[in-house]
Amino acid sequence: MTSTRHLTATALAVLALLGGCAGPAGTTPDGPVTGPSPTSAPPVPAAPTTAPSTGAPPVTNEGVDRCTTAELTGSLADGDAGAGSRFATLVLTNTGTRTCELTGFPGVSYVTGDDGRQVGPAAAMDGERGGPVRLGVGGSAGAALRMVDVANYDPAVCVPTPTTGLRVYPPGDTASLFVRVAGTGCAGTPPGGQLGVRTLAAR
């Protein structure tokens, strides 16, 4: 019996010793248990200091204004004929007192009578729009113009009508100028058009 009590006391002493060495659950003698450090997130790249290139040329502004109708006169030049049409160059000349620019297609239509009544559809734009054309004082720009011989159309569809000239709208303007040239246009709507105009280019 004494031996049994001695063993029991010895076992309790060992357990007490072990209990004193261990801390609370989840700890070690040196401090709390910690897991592996979390992986750091990759750094966020800095925002670019300049916008990405789009491949387009930079926009510049050199202070050159558009030519207005009041600064221009119109005329026809370089007449020729072929393939059922008459070809000419519509010329716009800077008669103002400053340098200005024209860009794109002029509006062109036949007119008749003293009141400038339009005859048939206006000119169709032919080809791509060009860039700005700078006109110094006295300078000019030209647009190729095609005038179809309307005698090629069915008179019932064309309704041939004498014309006294061309009404021309410079690009970007709502005022027109007049170019006197006698001819014949279609008051109706011909199937293939009666006028075609290209973009303005330097002369």
ZIDA-V87927 format. One record per residue. BURIAL is # if it has 9 or more other ideal C-beta (glycine too) atoms within 8 Angstrom, else .. Layout:
BURIAL / BURIAL
This chain:
. / . / . / . / . / . / . / . / . / . / . / . / . / . / . / . / . / . / . / . / . / . / . / . / . / . / # / . / . / . / . / . / . / . / . / . / . / . / . / . / . / . / . / . / . / . / . / . / . / . / . / . / . / . / . / . / . / . / . / . / . / . / . / . / . / # / # / # / # / . / # / # / . / # / . / # / . / . / . / . / . / . / . / . / # / # / # / # / # / # / # / # / # / # / . / # / . / . / # / # / # / # / # / # / # / # / # / # / # / # / # / # / . / . / . / # / . / # / # / # / # / . / # / # / # / . / . / . / . / # / . / . / # / # / # / . / # / . / # / # / # / # / # / # / # / # / # / # / . / # / . / . / # / . / . / . / # / # / # / # / # / . / # / . / # / # / # / # / # / # / # / . / # / . / . / # / # / # / # / . / . / . / . / . / # / # / # / . / . / # / . / . / # / # / # / # / # / # / # / # / # / . / .
